[in-house]
Amino acid sequence: MRDRIIQMATKLVIEPIFEEVSFGFRPKRSAKGAPKRIRKACNHKGNWVVDVDI
């Protein structure tokens, strides 16, 4: 039971961080939206590292 509580607490903390940039099987997000987001992010000034799985 404690293990499950710790898993849920960890999920609640970590999930919002990755939900912001994740497109796979997410509501209101599509495969077509991912490249648009990448282009938009890369157009900002600065150096970028983009890790993309197709």
N, CA, C and O atoms as a Maestro MAE file, in Angstrom:
{
 s_m_m2io_version
 :::
 2.0.0
}

f_m_ct {
 s_m_title
 :::
 protein
 m_atom[216] {
  # First column is atom index #
  i_m_mmod_type
  r_m_x_coord
  r_m_y_coord
  r_m_z_coord
  i_m_residue_number
  s_m_chain_name
  s_m_pdb_residue_name
  s_m_pdb_atom_name
  i_m_atomic_number
  :::
  1 25 0.821 -1.187 0.000 1 A "MET " " N  " 7
  2 3 0.000 0.000 0.000 1 A "MET " " CA " 6
  3 2 0.871 1.260 0.000 1 A "MET " " C  " 6
  4 15 0.590 2.206 -0.736 1 A "MET " " O  " 8
  5 25 1.924 1.276 0.819 2 A "ARG " " N  " 7
  6 3 2.803 2.449 0.863 2 A "ARG " " CA " 6
  7 2 3.475 2.688 -0.485 2 A "ARG " " C  " 6
  8 15 3.640 3.827 -0.921 2 A "ARG " " O  " 8
  9 25 3.862 1.583 -1.137 3 A "ASP " " N  " 7
  10 3 4.515 1.702 -2.437 3 A "ASP " " CA " 6
  11 2 3.584 2.379 -3.446 3 A "ASP " " C  " 6
  12 15 4.020 3.235 -4.215 3 A "ASP " " O  " 8
  13 25 2.337 2.008 -3.443 4 A "ARG " " N  " 7
  14 3 1.363 2.592 -4.357 4 A "ARG " " CA " 6
  15 2 1.150 4.078 -4.066 4 A "ARG " " C  " 6
  16 15 0.998 4.871 -4.996 4 A "ARG " " O  " 8
  17 25 1.137 4.456 -2.820 5 A "ILE " " N  " 7
  18 3 0.983 5.870 -2.444 5 A "ILE " " CA " 6
  19 2 2.182 6.672 -2.927 5 A "ILE " " C  " 6
  20 15 2.027 7.780 -3.440 5 A "ILE " " O  " 8
  21 25 3.369 6.118 -2.764 6 A "ILE " " N  " 7
  22 3 4.588 6.803 -3.226 6 A "ILE " " CA " 6
  23 2 4.587 6.930 -4.744 6 A "ILE " " C  " 6
  24 15 4.979 7.967 -5.278 6 A "ILE " " O  " 8
  25 25 4.151 5.889 -5.443 7 A "GLN " " N  " 7
  26 3 4.074 5.946 -6.909 7 A "GLN " " CA " 6
  27 2 3.116 7.041 -7.362 7 A "GLN " " C  " 6
  28 15 3.435 7.809 -8.270 7 A "GLN " " O  " 8
  29 25 1.956 7.117 -6.741 8 A "MET " " N  " 7
  30 3 0.975 8.132 -7.122 8 A "MET " " CA " 6
  31 2 1.475 9.545 -6.817 8 A "MET " " C  " 6
  32 15 1.265 10.463 -7.610 8 A "MET " " O  " 8
  33 25 2.130 9.719 -5.682 9 A "ALA " " N  " 7
  34 3 2.667 11.036 -5.327 9 A "ALA " " CA " 6
  35 2 3.745 11.457 -6.329 9 A "ALA " " C  " 6
  36 15 3.794 12.613 -6.748 9 A "ALA " " O  " 8
  37 25 4.592 10.524 -6.703 10 A "THR " " N  " 7
  38 3 5.644 10.813 -7.680 10 A "THR " " CA " 6
  39 2 5.026 11.167 -9.030 10 A "THR " " C  " 6
  40 15 5.467 12.107 -9.691 10 A "THR " " O  " 8
  41 25 4.016 10.420 -9.433 11 A "LYS " " N  " 7
  42 3 3.331 10.687 -10.697 11 A "LYS " " CA " 6
  43 2 2.719 12.085 -10.699 11 A "LYS " " C  " 6
  44 15 2.817 12.800 -11.696 11 A "LYS " " O  " 8
  45 25 2.101 12.474 -9.611 12 A "LEU " " N  " 7
  46 3 1.474 13.795 -9.536 12 A "LEU " " CA " 6
  47 2 2.485 14.927 -9.662 12 A "LEU " " C  " 6
  48 15 2.159 15.997 -10.176 12 A "LEU " " O  " 8
  49 25 3.699 14.698 -9.200 13 A "VAL " " N  " 7
  50 3 4.742 15.726 -9.271 13 A "VAL " " CA " 6
  51 2 5.396 15.754 -10.647 13 A "VAL " " C  " 6
  52 15 5.608 16.827 -11.212 13 A "VAL " " O  " 8
  53 25 5.716 14.588 -11.186 14 A "ILE " " N  " 7
  54 3 6.481 14.504 -12.435 14 A "ILE " " CA " 6
  55 2 5.612 14.686 -13.682 14 A "ILE " " C  " 6
  56 15 6.067 15.272 -14.665 14 A "ILE " " O  " 8
  57 25 4.389 14.203 -13.659 15 A "GLU " " N  " 7
  58 3 3.544 14.218 -14.854 15 A "GLU " " CA " 6
  59 2 3.364 15.607 -15.475 15 A "GLU " " C  " 6
  60 15 3.494 15.725 -16.693 15 A "GLU " " O  " 8
  61 25 3.076 16.650 -14.719 16 A "PRO " " N  " 7
  62 3 2.901 17.968 -15.356 16 A "PRO " " CA " 6
  63 2 4.146 18.473 -16.083 16 A "PRO " " C  " 6
  64 15 4.033 19.226 -17.050 16 A "PRO " " O  " 8
  65 25 5.300 18.077 -15.639 17 A "ILE " " N  " 7
  66 3 6.540 18.501 -16.295 17 A "ILE " " CA " 6
  67 2 6.602 17.945 -17.701 17 A "ILE " " C  " 6
  68 15 6.951 18.664 -18.638 17 A "ILE " " O  " 8
  69 25 6.267 16.673 -17.862 18 A "PHE " " N  " 7
  70 3 6.358 16.038 -19.166 18 A "PHE " " CA " 6
  71 2 5.113 16.238 -20.014 18 A "PHE " " C  " 6
  72 15 5.197 16.152 -21.239 18 A "PHE " " O  " 8
  73 25 3.984 16.498 -19.421 19 A "GLU " " N  " 7
  74 3 2.757 16.739 -20.179 19 A "GLU " " CA " 6
  75 2 2.888 17.979 -21.053 19 A "GLU " " C  " 6
  76 15 2.279 18.053 -22.121 19 A "GLU " " O  " 8
  77 25 3.664 18.936 -20.616 20 A "GLU " " N  " 7
  78 3 3.811 20.188 -21.350 20 A "GLU " " CA " 6
  79 2 4.448 19.972 -22.715 20 A "GLU " " C  " 6
  80 15 4.137 20.697 -23.660 20 A "GLU " " O  " 8
  81 25 5.328 18.995 -22.835 21 A "VAL " " N  " 7
  82 3 6.074 18.810 -24.072 21 A "VAL " " CA " 6
  83 2 5.796 17.481 -24.761 21 A "VAL " " C  " 6
  84 15 6.408 17.186 -25.788 21 A "VAL " " O  " 8
  85 25 4.911 16.693 -24.234 22 A "SER " " N  " 7
  86 3 4.649 15.377 -24.797 22 A "SER " " CA " 6
  87 2 3.450 15.420 -25.742 22 A "SER " " C  " 6
  88 15 2.443 16.065 -25.449 22 A "SER " " O  " 8
  89 25 3.563 14.735 -26.865 23 A "PHE " " N  " 7
  90 3 2.482 14.726 -27.843 23 A "PHE " " CA " 6
  91 2 1.891 13.336 -28.061 23 A "PHE " " C  " 6
  92 15 0.814 13.221 -28.646 23 A "PHE " " O  " 8
  93 25 2.552 12.293 -27.615 24 A "GLY " " N  " 7
  94 3 2.078 10.935 -27.867 24 A "GLY " " CA " 6
  95 2 0.842 10.587 -27.071 24 A "GLY " " C  " 6
  96 15 0.880 10.555 -25.841 24 A "GLY " " O  " 8
  97 25 -0.264 10.325 -27.767 25 A "PHE " " N  " 7
  98 3 -1.517 9.888 -27.157 25 A "PHE " " CA " 6
  99 2 -2.015 10.848 -26.080 25 A "PHE " " C  " 6
  100 15 -2.515 10.410 -25.044 25 A "PHE " " O  " 8
  101 25 -1.883 12.150 -26.315 26 A "ARG " " N  " 7
  102 3 -2.353 13.148 -25.368 26 A "ARG " " CA " 6
  103 2 -3.618 13.800 -25.899 26 A "ARG " " C  " 6
  104 15 -3.743 13.998 -27.107 26 A "ARG " " O  " 8
  105 25 -4.554 14.135 -25.027 27 A "PRO " " N  " 7
  106 3 -5.767 14.810 -25.500 27 A "PRO " " CA " 6
  107 2 -5.442 16.177 -26.100 27 A "PRO " " C  " 6
  108 15 -4.596 16.908 -25.585 27 A "PRO " " O  " 8
  109 25 -6.111 16.505 -27.172 28 A "LYS " " N  " 7
  110 3 -5.959 17.791 -27.874 28 A "LYS " " CA " 6
  111 2 -4.571 17.997 -28.465 28 A "LYS " " C  " 6
  112 15 -4.173 19.131 -28.732 28 A "LYS " " O  " 8
  113 25 -3.836 16.917 -28.670 29 A "ARG " " N  " 7
  114 3 -2.518 16.997 -29.309 29 A "ARG " " CA " 6
  115 2 -2.461 15.980 -30.430 29 A "ARG " " C  " 6
  116 15 -3.074 14.916 -30.338 29 A "ARG " " O  " 8
  117 25 -1.729 16.297 -31.489 30 A "SER " " N  " 7
  118 3 -1.647 15.377 -32.619 30 A "SER " " CA " 6
  119 2 -0.214 15.286 -33.116 30 A "SER " " C  " 6
  120 15 0.662 16.049 -32.709 30 A "SER " " O  " 8
  121 25 -0.006 14.333 -34.002 31 A "ALA " " N  " 7
  122 3 1.322 14.166 -34.596 31 A "ALA " " CA " 6
  123 2 1.687 15.387 -35.438 31 A "ALA " " C  " 6
  124 15 2.866 15.710 -35.581 31 A "ALA " " O  " 8
  125 25 0.699 16.055 -35.987 32 A "LYS " " N  " 7
  126 3 0.964 17.251 -36.792 32 A "LYS " " CA " 6
  127 2 1.352 18.441 -35.926 32 A "LYS " " C  " 6
  128 15 2.036 19.352 -36.393 32 A "LYS " " O  " 8
  129 25 0.930 18.442 -34.693 33 A "GLY " " N  " 7
  130 3 1.243 19.551 -33.802 33 A "GLY " " CA " 6
  131 2 2.675 19.530 -33.292 33 A "GLY " " C  " 6
  132 15 3.235 20.574 -32.956 33 A "GLY " " O  " 8
  133 25 3.265 18.347 -33.234 34 A "ALA " " N  " 7
  134 3 4.632 18.225 -32.714 34 A "ALA " " CA " 6
  135 2 5.652 18.992 -33.555 34 A "ALA " " C  " 6
  136 15 6.429 19.762 -32.990 34 A "ALA " " O  " 8
  137 25 5.686 18.814 -34.894 35 A "PRO " " N  " 7
  138 3 6.659 19.586 -35.687 35 A "PRO " " CA " 6
  139 2 6.451 21.097 -35.585 35 A "PRO " " C  " 6
  140 15 7.412 21.867 -35.593 35 A "PRO " " O  " 8
  141 25 5.187 21.512 -35.491 36 A "LYS " " N  " 7
  142 3 4.919 22.947 -35.342 36 A "LYS " " CA " 6
  143 2 5.519 23.467 -34.044 36 A "LYS " " C  " 6
  144 15 6.100 24.552 -34.006 36 A "LYS " " O  " 8
  145 25 5.373 22.685 -32.987 37 A "ARG " " N  " 7
  146 3 5.923 23.082 -31.683 37 A "ARG " " CA " 6
  147 2 7.444 23.132 -31.723 37 A "ARG " " C  " 6
  148 15 8.053 24.020 -31.126 37 A "ARG " " O  " 8
  149 25 8.062 22.181 -32.424 38 A "ILE " " N  " 7
  150 3 9.528 22.150 -32.543 38 A "ILE " " CA " 6
  151 2 10.015 23.377 -33.296 38 A "ILE " " C  " 6
  152 15 10.956 24.039 -32.859 38 A "ILE " " O  " 8
  153 25 9.376 23.691 -34.439 39 A "ARG " " N  " 7
  154 3 9.781 24.872 -35.203 39 A "ARG " " CA " 6
  155 2 9.640 26.147 -34.379 39 A "ARG " " C  " 6
  156 15 10.517 27.011 -34.398 39 A "ARG " " O  " 8
  157 25 8.538 26.254 -33.665 40 A "LYS " " N  " 7
  158 3 8.307 27.441 -32.843 40 A "LYS " " CA " 6
  159 2 9.381 27.570 -31.755 40 A "LYS " " C  " 6
  160 15 9.892 28.664 -31.515 40 A "LYS " " O  " 8
  161 25 9.718 26.467 -31.106 41 A "ALA " " N  " 7
  162 3 10.720 26.492 -30.037 41 A "ALA " " CA " 6
  163 2 12.104 26.823 -30.582 41 A "ALA " " C  " 6
  164 15 12.871 27.539 -29.939 41 A "ALA " " O  " 8
  165 25 12.422 26.308 -31.756 42 A "CYS " " N  " 7
  166 3 13.756 26.531 -32.327 42 A "CYS " " CA " 6
  167 2 13.917 27.932 -32.905 42 A "CYS " " C  " 6
  168 15 15.044 28.371 -33.133 42 A "CYS " " O  " 8
  169 25 12.829 28.634 -33.143 43 A "ASN " " N  " 7
  170 3 12.922 29.991 -33.677 43 A "ASN " " CA " 6
  171 2 13.282 31.015 -32.603 43 A "ASN " " C  " 6
  172 15 13.630 32.150 -32.927 43 A "ASN " " O  " 8
  173 25 13.205 30.631 -31.343 44 A "HIS " " N  " 7
  174 3 13.605 31.549 -30.276 44 A "HIS " " CA " 6
  175 2 15.127 31.655 -30.246 44 A "HIS " " C  " 6
  176 15 15.833 30.705 -30.585 44 A "HIS " " O  " 8
  177 25 15.612 32.798 -29.847 45 A "LYS " " N  " 7
  178 3 17.059 32.988 -29.779 45 A "LYS " " CA " 6
  179 2 17.681 32.070 -28.738 45 A "LYS " " C  " 6
  180 15 17.066 31.753 -27.720 45 A "LYS " " O  " 8
  181 25 18.880 31.661 -29.005 46 A "GLY " " N  " 7
  182 3 19.596 30.799 -28.070 46 A "GLY " " CA " 6
  183 2 19.969 29.478 -28.711 46 A "GLY " " C  " 6
  184 15 19.692 29.236 -29.886 46 A "GLY " " O  " 8
  185 25 20.585 28.652 -27.938 47 A "ASN " " N  " 7
  186 3 20.980 27.327 -28.401 47 A "ASN " " CA " 6
  187 2 19.959 26.304 -27.938 47 A "ASN " " C  " 6
  188 15 19.494 26.349 -26.799 47 A "ASN " " O  " 8
  189 25 19.617 25.393 -28.816 48 A "TRP " " N  " 7
  190 3 18.602 24.396 -28.498 48 A "TRP " " CA " 6
  191 2 19.103 22.995 -28.812 48 A "TRP " " C  " 6
  192 15 19.814 22.777 -29.793 48 A "TRP " " O  " 8
  193 25 18.728 22.073 -27.980 49 A "VAL " " N  " 7
  194 3 18.916 20.649 -28.250 49 A "VAL " " CA " 6
  195 2 17.522 20.060 -28.293 49 A "VAL " " C  " 6
  196 15 16.764 20.161 -27.328 49 A "VAL " " O  " 8
  197 25 17.184 19.443 -29.415 50 A "VAL " " N  " 7
  198 3 15.845 18.878 -29.579 50 A "VAL " " CA " 6
  199 2 15.976 17.372 -29.726 50 A "VAL " " C  " 6
  200 15 16.667 16.893 -30.625 50 A "VAL " " O  " 8
  201 25 15.326 16.629 -28.860 51 A "ASP " " N  " 7
  202 3 15.318 15.172 -28.912 51 A "ASP " " CA " 6
  203 2 13.929 14.743 -29.367 51 A "ASP " " C  " 6
  204 15 12.942 14.960 -28.664 51 A "ASP " " O  " 8
  205 25 13.860 14.135 -30.543 52 A "VAL " " N  " 7
  206 3 12.581 13.780 -31.131 52 A "VAL " " CA " 6
  207 2 12.590 12.301 -31.487 52 A "VAL " " C  " 6
  208 15 13.538 11.806 -32.097 52 A "VAL " " O  " 8
  209 25 11.533 11.604 -31.103 53 A "ASP " " N  " 7
  210 3 11.344 10.218 -31.505 53 A "ASP " " CA " 6
  211 2 10.215 10.171 -32.522 53 A "ASP " " C  " 6
  212 15 9.141 10.729 -32.296 53 A "ASP " " O  " 8
  213 25 10.463 9.509 -33.633 54 A "ILE " " N  " 7
  214 3 9.437 9.405 -34.666 54 A "ILE " " CA " 6
  215 2 8.903 7.989 -34.677 54 A "ILE " " C  " 6
  216 15 8.023 7.667 -35.474 54 A "ILE " " O  " 8
  :::
 }
 m_bond[215] {
  # First column is bond index #
  i_m_from
  i_m_to
  i_m_order
  :::
  1 1 2 1
  2 2 3 1
  3 3 4 2
  4 3 5 1
  5 5 6 1
  6 6 7 1
  7 7 8 2
  8 7 9 1
  9 9 10 1
  10 10 11 1
  11 11 12 2
  12 11 13 1
  13 13 14 1
  14 14 15 1
  15 15 16 2
  16 15 17 1
  17 17 18 1
  18 18 19 1
  19 19 20 2
  20 19 21 1
  21 21 22 1
  22 22 23 1
  23 23 24 2
  24 23 25 1
  25 25 26 1
  26 26 27 1
  27 27 28 2
  28 27 29 1
  29 29 30 1
  30 30 31 1
  31 31 32 2
  32 31 33 1
  33 33 34 1
  34 34 35 1
  35 35 36 2
  36 35 37 1
  37 37 38 1
  38 38 39 1
  39 39 40 2
  40 39 41 1
  41 41 42 1
  42 42 43 1
  43 43 44 2
  44 43 45 1
  45 45 46 1
  46 46 47 1
  47 47 48 2
  48 47 49 1
  49 49 50 1
  50 50 51 1
  51 51 52 2
  52 51 53 1
  53 53 54 1
  54 54 55 1
  55 55 56 2
  56 55 57 1
  57 57 58 1
  58 58 59 1
  59 59 60 2
  60 59 61 1
  61 61 62 1
  62 62 63 1
  63 63 64 2
  64 63 65 1
  65 65 66 1
  66 66 67 1
  67 67 68 2
  68 67 69 1
  69 69 70 1
  70 70 71 1
  71 71 72 2
  72 71 73 1
  73 73 74 1
  74 74 75 1
  75 75 76 2
  76 75 77 1
  77 77 78 1
  78 78 79 1
  79 79 80 2
  80 79 81 1
  81 81 82 1
  82 82 83 1
  83 83 84 2
  84 83 85 1
  85 85 86 1
  86 86 87 1
  87 87 88 2
  88 87 89 1
  89 89 90 1
  90 90 91 1
  91 91 92 2
  92 91 93 1
  93 93 94 1
  94 94 95 1
  95 95 96 2
  96 95 97 1
  97 97 98 1
  98 98 99 1
  99 99 100 2
  100 99 101 1
  101 101 102 1
  102 102 103 1
  103 103 104 2
  104 103 105 1
  105 105 106 1
  106 106 107 1
  107 107 108 2
  108 107 109 1
  109 109 110 1
  110 110 111 1
  111 111 112 2
  112 111 113 1
  113 113 114 1
  114 114 115 1
  115 115 116 2
  116 115 117 1
  117 117 118 1
  118 118 119 1
  119 119 120 2
  120 119 121 1
  121 121 122 1
  122 122 123 1
  123 123 124 2
  124 123 125 1
  125 125 126 1
  126 126 127 1
  127 127 128 2
  128 127 129 1
  129 129 130 1
  130 130 131 1
  131 131 132 2
  132 131 133 1
  133 133 134 1
  134 134 135 1
  135 135 136 2
  136 135 137 1
  137 137 138 1
  138 138 139 1
  139 139 140 2
  140 139 141 1
  141 141 142 1
  142 142 143 1
  143 143 144 2
  144 143 145 1
  145 145 146 1
  146 146 147 1
  147 147 148 2
  148 147 149 1
  149 149 150 1
  150 150 151 1
  151 151 152 2
  152 151 153 1
  153 153 154 1
  154 154 155 1
  155 155 156 2
  156 155 157 1
  157 157 158 1
  158 158 159 1
  159 159 160 2
  160 159 161 1
  161 161 162 1
  162 162 163 1
  163 163 164 2
  164 163 165 1
  165 165 166 1
  166 166 167 1
  167 167 168 2
  168 167 169 1
  169 169 170 1
  170 170 171 1
  171 171 172 2
  172 171 173 1
  173 173 174 1
  174 174 175 1
  175 175 176 2
  176 175 177 1
  177 177 178 1
  178 178 179 1
  179 179 180 2
  180 179 181 1
  181 181 182 1
  182 182 183 1
  183 183 184 2
  184 183 185 1
  185 185 186 1
  186 186 187 1
  187 187 188 2
  188 187 189 1
  189 189 190 1
  190 190 191 1
  191 191 192 2
  192 191 193 1
  193 193 194 1
  194 194 195 1
  195 195 196 2
  196 195 197 1
  197 197 198 1
  198 198 199 1
  199 199 200 2
  200 199 201 1
  201 201 202 1
  202 202 203 1
  203 203 204 2
  204 203 205 1
  205 205 206 1
  206 206 207 1
  207 207 208 2
  208 207 209 1
  209 209 210 1
  210 210 211 1
  211 211 212 2
  212 211 213 1
  213 213 214 1
  214 214 215 1
  215 215 216 2
  :::
 }
}
